[in-house]
Amino acid sequence: MKITKSELLGTVVRPDQYPEEGSPEIALAGRSNVGKSSLINCLINRKNLARTSGQPGKTQTLNFYNINDEFRFVDLPGYGYARVSKKERDRWAKMIETYINCRKSLCEIILLLDIRHSPSQNDILMYEWIKSLGFNGIVVATKCDKISKGNWMKHVSVIQRELNVKTRDFIIPFSASKKINKEKVWQVIEEILEVNKTK
């Protein structure tokens, strides 16, 4: 996909702050510091439209990004960060739940995992929830440049087994820093948008 326009539409916490319904939205879910902002920046060829941070738990809002006036990425708050209070974690969870349950424009949720680690209990619960809502269950396994290419499939097999992913084709090893499988992720996104047009 050729990117002609990319902009932050808003950082919000409540439904009354959401942008108007309309453009299809692809939400990105995952643990804190898994690389959701880096994925967005890599895909749209921008260094810092989506704010990245070395500090986990930084994304505490729903961040809406307009892409080409065609669709939106929605960066969901990262979950599973232990150094914030339970009350704060519950607030983020409620924010995610409210968005997913009420948003008509939402057409897919992509789960991001760090390829180096087995899925956490939170990852498993999120994946099961995504599947229960009728979404495809696509997983982007980030930071694949941190392990040798020869070990990718071993780690993908662990993810597939732990999450009960029906096909390995739904798990994409990815690296934002090395742009590994950038085109493959775009291909999946374009297929999602094409299917959404026919609904």
SETITI-184846 format. One line per 2 residues: number of its first residue (from 0); their letters; for each residue x, y, z negated of C-alpha. Coordinates in steps of 0.1 Angstrom, whole numbers, plus 5000, padded with zeros to 4 digits. Example, Ala and Ser with C-alpha at 12.3 -4.5 7.8 and 13.67 -1.06 7.14 Angstrom:
0) as) 5123:4955:4922  5137:4989:4929
//
This chain:
0) mk) 5000:5000:5000  5013:5034:5009
2) it) 5009:5058:4980  4999:5093:4991
4) ks) 4985:5105:4957  4989:5094:4921
6) el) 4978:5114:4891  4970:5111:4854
8) lg) 4932:5117:4851  4931:5116:4813
10) tv) 4942:5101:4781  4910:5093:4762
12) vr) 4897:5075:4731  4859:5076:4734
14) pd) 4834:5067:4762  4822:5103:4765
16) qy) 4858:5113:4775  4860:5087:4803
18) pe) 4863:5099:4839  4830:5096:4858
20) eg) 4822:5061:4870  4828:5055:4907
22) sp) 4863:5044:4918  4871:5007:4910
24) ei) 4893:5003:4880  4920:4978:4873
26) al) 4929:4976:4837  4963:4965:4824
28) ag) 4963:4947:4790  4992:4934:4770
30) rs) 5013:4936:4739  5030:4968:4729
32) nv) 5062:4974:4749  5055:4946:4775
34) gk) 5059:4971:4803  5025:4983:4814
36) ss) 5036:5019:4820  5068:5006:4838
38) li) 5046:4985:4861  5025:5015:4871
40) nc) 5055:5037:4877  5072:5010:4898
42) li) 5041:5003:4919  5035:5040:4927
44) nr) 5072:5049:4932  5072:5075:4903
46) kn) 5097:5075:4875  5075:5088:4847
48) la) 5039:5094:4857  5030:5067:4832
50) rt) 5048:5075:4800  5072:5048:4789
52) sg) 5087:5045:4755  5113:5023:4737
54) qp) 5090:5026:4707  5063:4999:4706
56) gk) 5028:5010:4698  5032:5043:4717
58) tq) 5002:5040:4739  4973:5047:4715
60) tl) 4948:5059:4741  4932:5047:4773
62) nf) 4952:5062:4801  4934:5066:4835
64) yn) 4954:5070:4867  4939:5080:4900
66) in) 4957:5062:4930  4951:5076:4965
68) de) 4915:5086:4955  4908:5049:4962
70) fr) 4910:5032:4928  4923:5037:4892
72) fv) 4948:5020:4870  4937:5020:4833
74) dl) 4965:5015:4808  4950:5000:4777
76) pg) 4965:5004:4742  4992:4978:4735
78) yg) 4982:4952:4709  5001:4931:4684
80) ya) 5024:4958:4670  5029:4949:4633
82) rv) 5044:4982:4621  5011:5001:4622
84) sk) 4984:4997:4597  4956:4971:4601
86) ke) 4931:5000:4603  4950:5015:4632
88) rd) 4953:4981:4650  4916:4976:4645
90) rw) 4909:5011:4660  4929:5002:4691
92) ak) 4911:4969:4694  4877:4986:4692
94) mi) 4888:5011:4718  4897:4983:4742
96) et) 4866:4964:4735  4843:4994:4740
98) yi) 4859:5002:4774  4858:4966:4787
100) nc) 4822:4960:4775  4807:4993:4788
102) rk) 4826:5002:4820  4808:4995:4852
104) sl) 4837:5005:4874  4860:4979:4859
106) ce) 4867:4953:4885  4897:4934:4871
108) ii) 4919:4931:4840  4955:4920:4846
110) ll) 4973:4906:4815  5010:4914:4812
112) ld) 5033:4891:4792  5071:4891:4786
114) ir) 5083:4861:4806  5109:4853:4780
116) hs) 5085:4845:4752  5057:4821:4747
118) ps) 5023:4838:4747  5013:4850:4712
120) qn) 4980:4843:4695  4969:4878:4706
122) di) 4978:4870:4742  4959:4838:4741
124) lm) 4928:4855:4727  4930:4883:4752
126) ye) 4933:4859:4781  4904:4838:4769
128) wi) 4883:4870:4766  4893:4881:4801
130) ks) 4883:4848:4815  4850:4847:4796
132) lg) 4840:4880:4812  4844:4865:4847
134) fn) 4877:4880:4857  4903:4860:4876
136) gi) 4929:4857:4849  4959:4872:4867
138) vv) 4991:4874:4847  5021:4895:4855
140) at) 5051:4881:4837  5074:4911:4831
142) kc) 5111:4915:4826  5120:4885:4848
144) dk) 5154:4901:4855  5164:4893:4819
146) is) 5165:4856:4827  5181:4837:4856
148) kg) 5158:4831:4886  5164:4793:4882
150) nw) 5146:4795:4848  5115:4814:4860
152) mk) 5094:4784:4867  5102:4768:4834
154) hv) 5089:4800:4816  5059:4802:4840
156) sv) 5050:4766:4831  5050:4775:4794
158) iq) 5027:4805:4801  5004:4783:4823
160) re) 5002:4756:4796  4997:4780:4766
162) ln) 4970:4801:4784  4955:4773:4804
164) vk) 4959:4792:4836  4943:4772:4864
166) tr) 4969:4779:4891  5005:4791:4890
168) df) 4997:4814:4918  4979:4836:4892
170) ii) 5012:4841:4873  5036:4866:4890
172) pf) 5072:4869:4876  5080:4907:4878
174) sa) 5107:4932:4871  5100:4970:4872
176) sk) 5137:4979:4869  5147:4956:4898
178) ki) 5114:4959:4917  5112:4921:4918
180) nk) 5078:4909:4933  5065:4945:4936
182) ek) 5050:4937:4970  5034:4905:4956
184) vw) 5017:4925:4928  5004:4950:4954
186) qv) 4991:4921:4975  4971:4908:4946
188) ie) 4957:4943:4938  4947:4949:4975
190) ei) 4929:4916:4975  4910:4926:4943
192) le) 4900:4959:4959  4889:4941:4991
194) vn) 4867:4917:4972  4853:4945:4951
196) kt) 4842:4963:4983  4820:4934:4993
198) k) 4802:4932:4959
//
